[in-house]
Amino acid sequence: MPVALQETTATMTAHYAGARPAISYARRGSVAMAVLHQGRSSGPIVSGRIQSAARASAIKLTASMNVLADSIADIQQQYEFHLLQLAWKPIDYALYAGMTPSDGSMKLDFAAPPLFPGSSSFLLDADENGAPPFPFVEAGGVAIRGGGKPGAWVASLEFHDHPFTDRPLALPNFATRSARGGDDKKNYLYQVERSLFFFNTFVVKDLNTGVIKPIGFINWKSRLVAKIRWRINSDGAPEAQPAELITSYFTSDDYLTGTPNSAAEKMIVNPPMDPAQTYNALETATFGAVLMSLSNSPNIQASGGWSASVPATHFAP
């Protein structure tokens, strides 16, 4: 019999019980960091020892579809089944301030052009060195099993993810040097905000034509707003207090057929193949460029005084 995809049977599910954005503190080499993670399975993320995506999974996505064919080999000769993920990051900033108003303040924006694409842009979220062929993201490839009667099969995929990032707990403020002709004053992290949206799409590739067909997708998202207060410890050194989570949620929408919109569809059926333009690569490049900045720009605004958003309780008495 000819291979027939039963697209109306396709579905996706999301498993993320216990996931909730949070902040932990850790050292990366000699640098003290605030680690922004998703709570669930965050141990390997915070420690920096990620052995596998499954063990550090904040969310597990599964996809499946029934297929009619004489054999698994017939299916594999005609179709590939994949998951492809797009990312959208409209907000990602960190606020810093010195111990006193004269020590200055800074805003670091990791989601603003020119270093990061505009907030309306979808980005391919894929790892060039990942297990599936780039630009796809499924774990371990497709599994095809019997569907309970002759000629019936079920193709299934799964994917694990855990978005996270590090933010230095303290940074030098270049504006204080230019303001007073002295050394850069150290500024301390007091607020972060980060909004992430991911669109994981179930696709089928026709090996005869090369056409990638979107079947359906799940939109999952994470949002975090947190504040950090500081105190001087018994050794006389600044010490970050546990982060106060102002907004913290992690959720997923139900499975929908098709694609999120026309812009997303263009990327899905013809995915960009430049690894340097993926979400993770651009995040890494933006992070490094922002931290190396020595002048104000849309991605970093430093001043020689406190901004209006610095709380009076930034450092506890």
N, C-alpha and C positions, 0 to 999 in steps of 0.2 A: 504494500500500500504506500502511497505517497506520504511523506512526513507532513503532519498537520498540527500547527500550533493552536491550542484552544485558549485564545487570549482572554476570553471571558472568565476563565478559571484563575487567572493570575491574581496574586495577592502579595502583600508585604505586611510584616508586623515588626513592631519596635519593642524591645525589652530594656527597661532602664530603671527598674525599681531601686530606690535608694540614691539615685543621682540628684545632686543639688550643688550648684556652684559654691565654692568655698575658697578660703585662703589658708595656706600653711607656710611656715617659714623654713627655709633650708639654705645651706651654703652650696654654691657652685664654685668649686675651687676656693678662692679667698673672699668671694663676694657673697654677702648676705642677700638673699632674695625672698620676695613674696611670691609664692607659687600659686597661681590662679588655676584651679582645677575643678572637676565636676563631682567631687565627693566620692562617689562609688568607685571602688577599686583604685583609689588614688595613691595607695602606698608606693607602688613602683614609680609613679610620676614624681612624687615628692622626693624619694630617695635617689632618683636618677638612674635606677637600675630596672629598665623595662625589658623583660625577657621575651615577652610576646604580647601582641595586641589583645589577645583574648584575656590574659591575666590582668591587663590594665584597662579593661573595657568599661566605659561609663554607659555605653549603649551598644546593644547587639541588634542588628537588623537582619531579618530573614525574608527571602522572596521565593516564590514557587509558581509553577505553571504546569498544567497538564499538556502532554504531547501525545499524539497518535503516530505510531510508526511500527514497522516490523521488528526493528532492533535498535539498541542503543547506538550501534555503529552507524546506522542510517541517519540518526539524529545528529551525531557528531560530524558526519560528513557534510551536512547542510547548514547547521546553525551553531553559533556560539551564544552562550547566555552570560551576561555580565551585569555588574552594578557600577554605575558611574555617579560620582558625587560632585555637586557644585556648592560653593560657599559664598555667602554674602555677609560682610562685616561692616555695618553702618557706624558703630561706635566702639572706640577702644582708646581710652586715654588714662593717664596717670597724673596726679597732682602732688607736688612736692613743696615744702616750705622749710626755711631754716628755723633754728631754735627761737630766734627773736625776729621781729619785723625787719631789722637792718640786715639780716642774713639772706633776705630775698625769698623768691618763690618761683616755681616753674610749672608749666603745663606741657606734657609730652603727649602728642596725638599720633597714635600708631595706625589710624584709619584714614588720615587725610592725604590728599594729593599734595605735592607731587610724588612723595616717596611711595605711597600706597594708592592703588586705583580709587577712583571716586566711589562714594557710598552707594551709587546705583549699579555698580558693576558686579556681575557674577564672575567667580573665578573657579577654574578647575581645581578640585581638591584631590590630588593623587600624588603618590610617591613614586618617583622615577625608579627607585631601587626596591619597590615593593614586590611581593610574591606574584600577583597577577600581572599580565602584560600591561604596561602603561598605555592608556590612561585610566584603566579600570581599577577597582578597589576591593573586590570580593576576596574573602579568605579561602584559600585552598582550591579554588576553581569550582565548577558546577558539579553537583552530585545528581545522577540520574538513577532512579529506582523504579521498580515495577509499580504500576498503578492499580493493581488488583484484578486485572483481567488481561487476556492476550492482546497485545498491540497497544496497551495503555501504559504510559510512563509519566513520571513526575520529575521535572527538573527543578532543583532548588539551589539557592545560594545563601551565604551569610557574610556579614561584615561587622567588624568591631571598631569602635572609635572612642577617643577620649581627648577632646580639645583642651589644651592647657598652654600656659605661657608663664614666663618668669618676669618679674619687675624688680629691679634693684631697690632695696630698702632705703638706700641713701645715695645721692649723687652730688657732685660739685656743681655749683651754679656759676657759670661763666660771667653772668651779668654783674655779680658782686665785685669781681676783680676790676672790670671796666669802670664801675661806679666809684670805687674808692682807691684804685691803684694798688690794691693789696691782693691777697690770695683768694682763690675761689672759696666761697663759704659752702659748707655741706648743707644740703637740703634733704629733708626726710619725707618719705611717702606718707601721705595722709588720706588719699582717696583714689579709688580706681572705679572705672565703669567700662563694661565690655558687653556687647550684644553680638551674638553669633547666630546665623541661620544657615542650615544645611539642607540640601535637596538631593536625596539619594534616589537614583532612578534605575529601575529595572529595564534593561535593554536586551534586544536580540539582534545579533549580527548575522546577516545572510552571507554565507561563505561563497556563494556563486556570484553575487552582485557587489558584495562589500558594503551594502546598505545597513546602517544601524537604525533600528526601529525602537523608539521609546514605547514601553508598555504601560508603565505607571510609576508613581513616585511617592515618597514620604518626606514631609518637611519636618525636621526636628530643630530645636532651638535652645539656646542657653542665654541667660541674662544675669549679670552680676553688677551690683552697686555696693561698694563696701568702703568703710572708713577705718582708719588706723590712728590710734592715739599713742603718744610716746611718753616716757618718763625717764628720769635719770636714776639708774640703779645704784646699788650700794657701792659699786666700784667707780661711780662717777661717770659711767658711760651711758649714752642714749640706748633705750631698750624699747622695741615695739611691743605694744600690748596686743592681745588677741583681736583680730579684725572683727568689726561690727558689721554684720550683713544687713544692709538696708533693703536691698532687693536681691532675691536669689531664687531663680526657678529654672528648671530643666524639663522640657516637655516635647511631645511629638504629636503631630496631627495624624488623622487617619489616612490610610492609603487612598490615593486618587489615581484614576486612569489619565494617560496623556502626559503632559509636561507642565511645569509651573506657569510658563508664559512663552511668548514667541522668541524672546531673547535667549531664554534658557534652552529652548528647543534647538536653536541654531548651534549652540555649543554642544548639545548632546549628540546630534546627528553628525556633526563634524567637529569632534573635540580638538582643542588646540594641543599641539604636540611638543611645545617648548617647555621643558621642565622648569626653566627659570621664571616662567609666568604662572606657575601654580600658586595656590593660596599659601601653602607652607613656605615655599621658596621666597615669596614676596614678604611674608611676615618676618622671616629670618633676616632678610636684607633690610627691611624697614627698621627693625629693632636695632641692628648694628649701626645704621646710618644716623638714627635719632640720638643714640647714646654718644656718638662721636661728634655731634654738632657743636660748633663753637660760636654760632650766631643765630639770631632769631629767624624763624621761617614759619610757614603754615604748620609744620610738624613739631616745632618747639618754640614756646614763648617763655623767656626768662626775664625777670625784673629784679631790681635791687631792693625791692620792698615786698611785703606781703600783699597778695591779691585779696579782694574782698571775700573770697570763698574760704580763706584759711580760718579755721575755728579758733576762738580764744583759748580753747582747751587743747590745742595741738600738742603742747607739752604740759604734762601734769605738774603742778607745783611740788 
